[in-house]
Amino acid sequence: MRAHPGRPRAMVVGAGPVGLTAAYELARRGLRVRVVDAAAGPARTSRAVAVHPRTLETFAQMGVVDAMTARGRKNRAFTMYAGGRRPVRLEADYSTMPTSYPYTLVIPQTETEAVLREAVARCGVDIEWGVRLTGLEQDTERVRVRLARADGVQESAETGWLVGCDGGHSTVRRLLGPELPGHSSETWMLADAPAGTDLPPDTVYWTHTGGQALMTVPYARDGHWRLLDTAPAPGASGEDGAAERLSARLPAGFGRRVRVGEPVWTSVFTFRQRMVQRMQDGRVFVAGDAAHVHSPASGQGMNTGIQEAYNLAWKLAQVEQGHAGSELLATYSQERVPLGEALLGSARTATFLVQLKNLLAAAALPAVFAAVRALPALRRAVQRKVLGGMSGLRIGYGASRLTTTACDEDAQTGFLAMSVPVRIPPATPAPGTRITAAPVHHPRAPGCRALHDELRDPRWSLLLAAGGTGPGDTPVGVALTAAVQYGEWLSVRTVGGTGPDGPAPLADTGARLRAALQLAPGCWLLVRPDGYVAARGDRLTRAALNRALAPLRPAAPLAGQAPPEPDVARPAPTYRPREH
């Protein structure tokens, strides 16, 4: 899909992974997008190297995950050394968190950005390098910006919306004025370097030398590693002596020879943990490091920013195209600020654990690791706790106003219209959770494959289980009406049906998908464009669907009567990008 001509409806400031995600998602939904970046060109060095499972699921919806995995190494373990011994290796255990991507992809940020730039280019969007934002003002209709080019040329421009993805020193955030409060200041060193070692390159390593902690991450390129020193030498400024220092320190932790070669790149940096309290000001938004900066210990910064950009883009496009009220945009901050605050807390914990400066804690390591090795239940609990926090798979929006937990008339009270109240176990996937939290990851099951194809459609999805009946207001009639009335932004699919069962049949041989989603005949799921369940019910009615869609404030509630069958039997158009 090419960008539309005319004044850009959205301007993205910053062409890193967060800005590129925002630009791509806006462009593939039909908005004309302009992207500017103050840098002279793409970055040649990588801060972030880990892409976690939830972000890989997002990349799958964007249609770029295959290109990403082809450039990275799949990591499925976390191994800890101390004092020359290997106390414990934690294998990836996603048994309680189903996903098609049960691993962390180790890929340089430069490669992640390259894949996203290619995707943005396919949408007809050019990145304007060497263009710096110097001023902005806004009213209820537009944002006016001042831009300065590297050659000194000044420009005034207008856009409908402005998205600041311009990093920790964000100009957009500074011009808006919100504070970035924070605390804790730590100095670490990153290095990308070749390393001669017999350590297997199938895991991330954490090692404690007795006085400090270091981390090593194997790249896809054999023999090359990302090295993290949590206590660089005083006055260290980068490459000078880095290879010698690391070569001297790592063997003390691993208990074996490790020879670090001259780094390709090093960076000594000081970070503070901080975050804005709101991510929107009128027609201007911030995402990624422009909204929050924190320790790199948990590898969450880029992943969180990408998910923020994805969360914002579909909402902004839906409002801009008139398919939802402007109130929808308020849910961006409402949903993402609490997650950012939680991330700061987990990052502080991860920073402490990675550094482990406390001598008493370091002395307790042998006993802790011995317990983890000896007690399988404790080992599994630790593995799942660590993975649950890092993977992003447990992020949910149960408290969001876009999540409707009671759509059926009986479900509103939580009782089964009986004289004696009974507790009804919630069906899964529950509203507010990922639809992919259900066991829908069987590559040979037609229904599962069809669902993942459906998730690449940039619209909302209404999934109706075939075979439902009811007096008057039938599920099929409601689905047919919704397909016609809301087809521009809502994909309506009949799971396991044929033409007469409802619109756009979605193959489900053997009913495996319906079983995984707990969809009996006539049951339905409403899925947001980012793959989270907004609502579900036992029988699709106009009232139930209107209740679920009410937070969007669509132009009109669902009509009371289905159009004639010939006009609605064919499916609404879909937009599914190919994998590249």
DAKA-V87290 format. One record per pair of residues at least 24 apart in sequence whose ideal C-beta (glycine too) atoms are under 6 Angstrom apart, sorted by the first residue. I is the first residue (numbers start at 0). J is the second residue. Records with the same first field share a line. If there is no record, write none. Layout:
# DAKA-V87290
I->J, J
This chain:
# DAKA-V87290
0->27
1->123
2->26, 31, 123, 124
3->31
7->31, 33, 158
8->159, 319
9->160
10->158, 161
11->162
12->132, 163, 165, 171
13->164, 165
14->126
16->111, 112, 301, 305
17->164, 286, 287, 304, 308
18->164
19->115, 119
20->305, 308, 309
21->162, 308, 312
22->119, 124
23->118, 119
24->309, 312
25->312, 316
26->122, 124
27->122
28->316, 457
30->316
32->124
34->126
35->127, 130
36->128
37->131
39->128, 129
40->128
44->264
45->107, 108, 109
46->108
47->108, 301
48->105, 107, 216, 225
49->103, 298
50->104, 106
51->103, 302, 389, 390, 391
52->98, 100, 390, 392
53->391, 392
54->302, 305
55->100
56->435
57->309
60->454, 455
62->455, 576, 578
63->114, 118
65->578
66->114, 579
67->114
70->106, 110
71->104, 105, 106, 219
72->105, 219
73->102
74->102, 103, 105, 203
75->102
76->202
77->203
78->202, 204
79->205
80->206, 252, 253
81->207, 364
82->209
83->254
86->368
87->368, 371, 372
89->382
92->382, 383
95->383
96->392
97->438, 440
98->392
99->440
105->216
132->170
135->174
137->281, 282
142->282
160->282, 315
161->283
162->284
163->285, 289
164->286, 287, 289
165->289
166->288
167->288, 292
169->289
171->285
172->285, 289
175->280
177->275
179->273, 275
180->273
181->271, 272, 273
183->272
184->269, 271
186->269
187->229
188->228, 231, 267
189->227, 266
190->226, 241, 262, 265
191->225, 263, 264
192->259, 260, 262
193->222, 223, 260
194->224, 259
195->258
196->257
206->252, 253
207->252, 355
208->248, 251, 252
212->353, 354, 355
229->354
231->267
235->267
237->265, 267
238->262, 265
241->265
272->343
274->339, 343
277->332
278->332
279->331, 332
284->311
291->339
293->343, 346
294->346, 350
296->349, 350, 353
297->346, 349, 389
299->342
303->342
307->335
309->529
310->529
313->528
322->488
323->551
324->552
330->399, 401
334->396, 399
345->388
395->431, 432
396->431, 531
397->431
400->550
401->533, 550
402->430, 431, 533
403->534, 547
404->430
406->534, 536, 543, 546, 547
407->536, 537
426->517
428->532
430->532, 534
432->532
433->530, 531
434->526, 530, 532
437->515, 516
438->515
439->515
444->511
445->506, 508
446->507, 511, 512
447->512
449->505, 506
450->512
454->530
455->575
456->490, 573, 575
457->528, 574
458->488, 489, 490
459->489, 528
460->490, 526
461->489, 491, 525
462->492, 494, 524
463->493, 501, 523, 539
464->494, 513, 518, 520, 522
465->493, 495, 496, 500
466->520
467->520, 521
469->538
472->540, 541
474->521, 539
475->501
476->561
477->539, 541
478->502
479->561, 567
480->557, 558, 561
482->567, 571
483->562, 567
484->558
486->571
490->573
502->570
503->570
